[in-house]
Amino acid sequence: MILGRVIGTVVATRKDEKLAGKKLLVVRTLDPEAGEEESYSVAIDTVGAGVGETVICVSGSSARLATGMKDHPVDTAIVGIVDSVKLEKLAGTQKGPTKAKR
């Protein structure tokens, strides 16, 4: 699974017929400790996510297992909207608890 933030939308009037009526969102990958990364994905939304929300994405064959995506040409799907992320400090590490920014 991939942690990300929705940063935009994609509009494609011409696309595979199995994608008709599906919402496509631009997701930037998040590192829970370092923040936003430079990688982006276009993901199909299966949970009603919106711009600015932190989301959980799946990719590859897992994306096609998301609700309503069977036999669809999908590589990345948003399958959850994150309420919070909490990282615990491990013995011997210098970093303390952090929270992902929303």
N, C-alpha and C positions, 0 to 999 in steps of 0.2 A: 504494500500500500504506500501511497505517496501523500505527504502533507503539502498542501498548497494554498494559495490565496487567489481568488477570482479577481482578475484585474481588467477584464473587458469582455466584450461579446463579439461573435462572428455572425455576419449575415451572408448567406449564400443562397441566392434565389434559384440557382441551378445546381442540383446535387443529386446523389443517388436517391431513388424514390423511397427507400427504406429510412432515409433521414428526414423526410418531409414531416414538418410539424415538431421536430426535435430542437431543443435549445442548445446552441453551441456556445461555450464560454472559453475565454483565454485564462489559463491557470499558470501562475508563476510558482515554481517549486519553493518550498520553505525548508530551511534547516532549523529545527527548534532551538538550537543554541546560537546560531549566527544570523538568523533572520532570512530574508529573501535571497534567493540565488538568481543566477542569470538565465536559467533554463525555463522555457515556456512550453506549454502544451495546449492544444485545442481539445477540449473534453466535452462529451455529451452529458448534459445534466439530467440525472434521474431522480433528484430529490428537491428541486425547487430552489437551488442556490442562487445567490445574487452577487453583484460586484461588491468587493470589499470583504466578503466572508471567507473565513478559513475553512477549507474543505479537505475531505479524504477522497483520494482518487485511486482507481485501480487501472492497470494497463494490460495490454496483450489479451490473452484468452480470458483472463479474469473480467475484463471490461465487457465481454460478450455474455457473461453470466449475470450481469446486473439486470434488474427488473426490466423487462420489455426489450432487451437488446439482443436476444437470441437471433442468430443469423443476420445481424446487422453489421455493416462495414465500420466497426468501431474499434479504436485502439486505446482510447482513454475514456473512462467514465467517472463522473462524480457520484459517489455512493454515500456520502455523509457530510453533514455540516457540523463543524467542531464547535463545542461550547467552550472548552478550555484545554490547555496542554500544560502539564506540570512535570518537570524533570527533577528527579531526586539526586542530591549530591551523593556520589559513591565514595567509599573509603579510598583515600590516596589520590583523589582528584582535587584540583584547585577550584573548580567551578561549583557554585552553589545552585539552589533551585532557580529555575527560570520559567517564565510563562511566554508562550507565543503571543505576539501582538495581534490584536484583532483589527 
